[in-house]
Amino acid sequence: MSKVSRYAWRDQQAVLNERMKGFLQNPGNEQLEAVLAEMRAYADAARSGAIEIPQQFTTYN
């Protein structure tokens, strides 16, 4: 996985996580629709090859 691909995946993941946090803090239809739209965008990007999802991911906190 190239560095550019990894950054694209990381950015997409960060946006999805922020949407989910927003929904958990303030559950409602508008926030739910935003999360679902972001999940669809993530799935579409993965399907089309716009982002590459790593087979293995290690995080260091």
C-alpha positions as CSV (number, residue, x, y, z in Angstrom):
1,M,0.0,0.0,0.0
2,S,1.5,3.3,-1.0
3,K,1.8,6.3,1.3
4,V,-0.8,8.2,-0.7
5,S,-3.2,5.4,-0.5
6,R,-2.7,5.1,3.2
7,Y,-3.3,8.8,3.7
8,A,-6.5,8.7,1.6
9,W,-7.8,5.7,3.6
10,R,-6.9,7.5,6.9
11,D,-8.6,10.7,5.9
12,Q,-11.8,8.8,4.8
13,Q,-11.7,6.9,8.1
14,A,-11.3,10.1,10.1
15,V,-14.3,11.7,8.5
16,L,-16.4,8.6,9.1
17,N,-15.4,8.6,12.8
18,E,-16.2,12.2,13.2
19,R,-19.7,11.6,11.8
20,M,-20.2,8.7,14.2
21,K,-19.1,10.8,17.2
22,G,-21.5,13.6,16.2
23,F,-24.4,11.0,16.0
24,L,-23.5,9.5,19.4
25,Q,-23.4,13.0,21.0
26,N,-26.6,14.1,19.4
27,P,-28.6,11.2,18.1
28,G,-31.2,12.3,15.6
29,N,-32.4,11.7,12.0
30,E,-30.2,14.3,10.5
31,Q,-27.0,12.9,12.2
32,L,-28.0,9.4,11.3
33,E,-28.5,10.3,7.7
34,A,-25.0,12.0,7.7
35,V,-23.4,8.8,9.1
36,L,-25.2,6.6,6.6
37,A,-24.2,8.9,3.7
38,E,-20.5,8.8,4.9
39,M,-20.6,5.0,5.2
40,R,-22.0,4.8,1.7
41,A,-19.3,7.1,0.4
42,Y,-16.6,5.0,2.2
43,A,-18.0,1.8,0.6
44,D,-18.3,3.4,-2.8
45,A,-14.7,4.6,-2.6
46,A,-13.5,1.2,-1.6
47,R,-15.5,-0.5,-4.4
48,S,-14.3,1.9,-7.0
49,G,-10.6,1.7,-5.9
50,A,-10.5,5.3,-5.0
51,I,-9.2,4.2,-1.6
52,E,-7.4,1.0,-0.6
53,I,-8.2,-0.6,2.7
54,P,-5.2,-2.1,4.4
55,Q,-5.3,-5.8,5.1
56,Q,-3.6,-5.2,8.4
57,F,-3.7,-2.0,10.5
58,T,-1.5,-1.3,13.5
59,T,-2.1,1.7,15.7
60,Y,0.3,3.1,18.3
61,N,-1.3,5.3,20.9
